[in-house]
Amino acid sequence: MTAIRTQEMGIVTTTIIVSNLVDEILAERGFIQHEQVRSITLNNVLVDTGATRLCLPRDIIAQLGLPFANQIDVKTAAGICTTRLFKRVSLTVAGRHGEFTCTELPGGEDPLLGLIPLEELGLQPDVIHQKLIALPETGKDTYHLIL
């Protein structure tokens, strides 16, 4: 009988940079200095494919000065609750960049990187090796699809 060796699977965390997209545009157009762009680097952000969006704590949203979009209902482990959605978030993960909305988490909770930004940026969690895999952007195996 052959012994099967398994590796422990675990959580995937990553470093993300979140910025105020409006600030970035103002800096690109010369209305403010690049140093004035509100931006935060967050380490050890949980990659959570059970979350739909990027989820940020209230204090980080306030530091970035993100514009309010609307209130939404969300499903949580505790049931349905109402939270706020913010727009114009510039997100960089593993060298990939996109523009997203984010869901507000109550104060003190850790940020979550959800499924929509992962798919949009072509990133896939590898729970066995506890890292993100950047899918090919070009060639026959590109993650960009039009089917």
C-alpha positions as CSV (number, residue, x, y, z in Angstrom):
1,M,0.0,0.0,0.0
2,T,1.4,3.4,-1.0
3,A,1.2,6.2,1.6
4,I,-0.3,9.4,0.3
5,R,1.3,12.5,1.6
6,T,-0.9,15.6,1.8
7,Q,0.0,19.1,2.5
8,E,-2.0,21.2,4.8
9,M,-4.4,23.5,3.1
10,G,-4.8,26.9,4.5
11,I,-5.9,30.5,4.1
12,V,-4.6,32.8,1.4
13,T,-3.6,36.3,2.3
14,T,-2.0,39.0,0.2
15,T,-0.9,42.6,0.1
16,I,-3.1,45.1,-1.6
17,I,-2.9,48.8,-2.3
18,V,-6.2,50.7,-2.1
19,S,-6.4,54.3,-3.3
20,N,-8.9,57.0,-4.0
21,L,-9.5,56.9,-7.8
22,V,-10.7,60.5,-7.9
23,D,-7.4,61.6,-6.3
24,E,-5.4,59.5,-8.9
25,I,-7.2,61.2,-11.8
26,L,-6.7,64.7,-10.3
27,A,-3.0,63.9,-9.9
28,E,-2.8,62.6,-13.5
29,R,-4.3,65.9,-14.7
30,G,-2.0,68.0,-12.6
31,F,-4.6,69.4,-10.2
32,I,-2.9,67.8,-7.1
33,Q,0.5,66.4,-6.4
34,H,1.0,62.6,-6.6
35,E,1.9,62.7,-2.9
36,Q,-1.6,64.0,-2.1
37,V,-3.3,60.9,-3.5
38,R,-4.9,59.1,-0.6
39,S,-3.6,55.5,-0.6
40,I,-3.0,52.7,1.9
41,T,-1.0,49.5,1.6
42,L,-2.7,46.7,3.5
43,N,-0.8,43.5,4.4
44,N,-2.1,40.1,5.1
45,V,-5.6,40.8,3.6
46,L,-7.7,37.6,3.6
47,V,-8.6,36.3,0.1
48,D,-12.2,35.3,0.6
49,T,-14.1,33.8,-2.4
50,G,-17.2,33.7,-0.2
51,A,-17.2,37.5,-0.3
52,T,-18.4,39.2,-3.5
53,R,-16.5,42.5,-3.4
54,L,-13.6,44.1,-1.8
55,C,-14.6,44.7,1.8
56,L,-12.9,47.5,3.8
57,P,-13.3,48.7,7.4
58,R,-15.1,52.0,8.0
59,D,-11.9,53.7,9.1
60,I,-10.0,52.8,6.0
61,I,-12.8,54.0,3.8
62,A,-12.8,57.3,5.7
63,Q,-9.0,57.7,5.4
64,L,-9.3,57.2,1.6
65,G,-12.3,59.6,1.4
66,L,-14.2,57.2,-0.9
67,P,-17.5,58.5,-2.2
68,F,-20.7,56.8,-1.0
69,A,-22.7,54.9,-3.6
70,N,-25.7,53.5,-1.8
71,Q,-26.9,51.1,0.9
72,I,-27.2,47.5,0.1
73,D,-28.3,44.3,1.8
74,V,-25.7,41.6,2.2
75,K,-25.8,38.0,3.3
76,T,-23.6,37.2,6.3
77,A,-23.1,34.1,8.5
78,A,-25.5,35.9,10.9
79,G,-28.1,36.6,8.3
80,I,-29.1,39.5,6.1
81,C,-27.9,43.0,7.1
82,T,-27.7,46.4,5.5
83,T,-24.3,48.1,4.8
84,R,-22.9,50.8,2.7
85,L,-21.3,50.6,-0.7
86,F,-18.5,53.0,-1.8
87,K,-17.3,53.7,-5.2
88,R,-14.1,54.8,-7.1
89,V,-11.6,52.5,-5.4
90,S,-8.4,52.0,-7.1
91,L,-7.1,48.5,-6.2
92,T,-3.7,47.0,-7.0
93,V,-3.0,43.3,-6.2
94,A,0.0,41.2,-7.3
95,G,1.0,43.9,-9.9
96,R,-2.5,44.0,-11.4
97,H,-4.7,47.1,-11.2
98,G,-8.5,47.8,-11.4
99,E,-11.2,50.1,-10.4
100,F,-13.9,48.8,-8.1
101,T,-16.6,49.4,-5.5
102,C,-16.1,48.3,-1.9
103,T,-18.5,47.2,0.9
104,E,-18.1,48.7,4.3
105,L,-17.3,46.4,7.2
106,P,-18.1,47.5,10.7
107,G,-15.2,49.0,12.6
108,G,-12.4,46.8,13.7
109,E,-13.0,44.0,11.1
110,D,-10.2,43.0,8.8
111,P,-10.3,43.7,5.1
112,L,-11.4,41.0,2.6
113,L,-10.6,40.5,-1.0
114,G,-13.6,39.0,-2.7
115,L,-14.5,37.2,-5.9
116,I,-15.3,40.1,-8.2
117,P,-11.9,41.8,-8.0
118,L,-10.1,38.4,-8.1
119,E,-11.8,37.5,-11.3
120,E,-11.5,40.9,-12.9
121,L,-7.7,41.0,-12.1
122,G,-7.2,37.4,-13.2
123,L,-6.1,36.1,-9.9
124,Q,-6.8,32.7,-8.5
125,P,-6.2,31.6,-4.9
126,D,-4.1,28.5,-4.4
127,V,-5.1,27.2,-1.0
128,I,-2.6,24.3,-1.0
129,H,0.4,26.7,-1.4
130,Q,-1.3,29.6,0.3
131,K,-0.7,32.1,-2.4
132,L,-2.4,33.9,-5.3
133,I,-1.7,32.8,-8.8
134,A,-1.7,35.4,-11.6
135,L,-3.5,33.9,-14.6
136,P,-2.1,34.6,-18.1
137,E,-3.1,37.9,-19.5
138,T,-2.2,37.0,-23.1
139,G,-1.9,34.1,-25.4
140,K,-4.2,31.0,-25.8
141,D,-4.5,30.6,-22.0
142,T,-5.6,34.2,-21.3
143,Y,-8.1,34.7,-18.5
144,H,-10.0,37.3,-20.6
145,L,-13.1,35.6,-22.1
146,I,-15.7,36.5,-24.6
147,L,-17.9,33.5,-25.0
